[in-house]
Amino acid sequence: MMHLYSPAVQQRCVKLGLTSPERIRRNSLLFKAVCVPGYISYVLVCVYGINGARSFAAGFWQVLVILSVMNLIDRFLIDGYWVGHTNAWTIPGTEDLKPYITAKNKQKRWLFGTVGMAVIAMVLAAMMTIFTH
């Protein structure tokens, strides 16, 4: 998960011999290729397969709620508490680079988590409305 850390932390880990730029790049691509489609599939199965949404409005609302809850859990529990207030994610030799999630990075994540999730929900609901009719 090194690709989720700031470039300064990544560079320090490379310098310490804990990883390589190639490995960071490969893991980032693997995360995007496996986890992102997995999250999307999970949401679509829940909304359209289990809940049976058929209209754009029903699909959009349900996808948006699920994505927003996932985002809030990530922002508060993962980023805010687990990464920010425990030593679980501390990498030896990088303690001086804490906080790993900077204020600027938090702003980007909150912006994407609110506006971005609404856009993603709209696109997914539109796609599913087209494909199910």
N, C-alpha and C positions, 0 to 999 in steps of 0.2 A: 504493500500500500504506500510505498515511498512516493509514488507519483502524486499523492494527495498533499504532501508536505510542500513547503515553500522552496523555491530554487536554492536559497541559502542553506537550508537543511539538507537538500539533495546533494549540493556540492560538498558540504562537509562530510557527508556519509561516503561519498566517492573518495574524497581525500583520505578518510580513515580506513578505506579498503572494505567497507561494509557492503558496498554494491557497486554497480557500474552504470554509466549513462545508458548503455544498451539494455541492461536489465530493467532499469526504470522505464524506458520507452516501451519495451516489450510488455511489461506488466500493466502499463497504462493502456496499451492497445488491447490486451487480453481482458482487462476490466471493462473497457468500452464494448468489446465484442460479445462478452458473456453476461456481465451483470446488467448493463443497460437494457438489452433485449429481455433479460429475465424479469426485471422490474416491470417493464411494459407488458410482457405476457401475463404476469401475475395480476396486474391491474385489470387488463382486458378480460381475463378469465373470471375474475370476481364480478366485474360490472356486467358483462354481457352473457357469460356462461352461467354464473350462479344467480345473480340478481335479475337477469333477463331484460336488461334495458334494450329498448328498441328505437326510441326516438333520439334525436340529437340532444335535446334538452336533458333528458334523463341520463343519457350517457355522459354528457359533459359534466353535469352536476356531480355524479357519482365518481367519475375519474378525478375531477378536481378535488373532491373531499379526500379521497384516498391518497392522492399525491401530496396534498397539503398536510395531512396527518403524518405521512412519512417524512416530509420536510421538517415539520416541527420536532418530531422525535430526533431527527438527525441534528438539527440546530441546537436544541436544548440538552438532550441527553448525551449524544455522541460528542459533538463539538464543544458544547458548553461545559458539561460535567466531566465526561470520561477523558477526553483529550485535554481539556482546560484545567481540571482540578484534581486529577489523579496522576500517578506515575506510570500507569499502564502503557502509555504510548511514548514514554521518554526513551530516547536513543542515547546511550552513553557517549559522551563526547560532544553532545549538541545542547546541553542544558542551558548554555549561555544564549542560545537562539530562541528560547521560549519567550513569549507564547508562540507555539507552532502555528496557530491560526491567528494571524494578525488582524487588527481592526479593519484594514482595507479588504482583506480576504473575507472577513465576516460580512462586510457590506455587500460584496459581490454575491456571496452565498445567499444572503437574505433577499437580494434583488431577484436573483434567478429563482429562488424558492417561491417567491410570490408571483411575479410577472411571468417568469418562465414556465412555472407549473400550469398557469392559466392558459398559456399559449399551447403547451403540450396537450393539455386536456381538450382544448378546442380542436386541434389537429386530429387527435385520436378519435374523438367523438364524430368528427366529420368523416374520417376514413371508415369507421365502423358503420355509420349511417349509410354510406354509399354501398359498402359491401354487403350489408344485411338486407338491403331493399332491392 
